[in-house]
Amino acid sequence: MKREVKRIYFLCGQNRCRSQMAEAFAKFYGGDHVVVESAGLNPSDEVHPYTIEAMREVGIDLSQHVCKKIDMKVFLSSNAIIKLCEQVVERCPIVPFKIMNVDWNITDPLGEDGGSLEDVKRARDEIREKVIGLLKGMDIPVA
């Protein structure tokens, strides 16, 4: 019996760090069982170098990723909307009842002062655990 492919949309303020990492982990662990995208309310010009470096350390290459703005077509066709920051929770479009709506509110590791690689690594590890839990909770096999 073939499983239904689930669509997950990770949202964040700038799509330069947290949502990019969540997207990458969900693709990595969910494999062919998921279609995953991420976006931001006000996308940055590029994925932050600390994000790329932190993910490279765990074997995931984000060097070709780009920051994207929320796409309402993707938003409305998703099985789950995961909001990674308070900014998105406050300003996100209303999520229809049929879509899983999850607020993680992970502190921005880059913050106002640019943060540090160590802060990004801590966020990365928290996001990885949350993504694995999300996939299992959605009955998606974890690789």
Secondary structure as GFF3:
##gff-version 3
##sequence-region A 1 143
A	DSSP	beta_strand	6	12	.	.	.	ID=ss1
A	DSSP	alpha_helix	18	30	.	.	.	ID=ss2
A	DSSP	three_ten_helix	31	33	.	.	.	ID=ss3
A	DSSP	beta_strand	34	40	.	.	.	ID=ss4
A	DSSP	alpha_helix	49	56	.	.	.	ID=ss5
A	DSSP	alpha_helix	72	76	.	.	.	ID=ss6
A	DSSP	beta_strand	80	83	.	.	.	ID=ss7
A	DSSP	alpha_helix	86	91	.	.	.	ID=ss8
A	DSSP	beta_strand	100	103	.	.	.	ID=ss9
A	DSSP	alpha_helix	117	137	.	.	.	ID=ss10
###
